[in-house]
């Protein structure tokens, strides 16, 4: 299984919102500039994030995106499922009836266990914990001294 670009970039967009500390919404342009993602792609990602209740959007001059929940209440599983749909490592887990061997196949049971382990790991990891790691990895630049004579 491969996490898609939509999910990877969705995490970066949400991470930007969590780390920025902005009092109001952040514009797509601000996020695009900060994350190196095209504005068009962020606009496409914002729709499923809004539908999933992870962000709210505000229109107008002072509009943009903001987190709809606290970062501690958003998991990586929420993000992946909002952009890519339900987590399923193999087709038989994604669609019941997709395989004639379903329900009597040891491989299906094995894949289901791996799938659940991955889902549990994604469920345990919150946006808040990733944001804390981001803050440690790239602390804000030191402020310039203010010299007055």
Buried (B, 14 or more C-beta within 10 A) or exposed (E): EEBEEBBBBBBBBBBBBBBBEBEEBBBBEBBBEBBEBEBEBBEEBBEBBBEBEBBBBEEEEEBBBBBBEEBEEBBBBBBBBBBBEEBBBBEBBEEEEEBEEEEEEEEBEEBBEEBBEBBEEBBEBBBBBBBBEBEEEEEEEEEEEEEEE
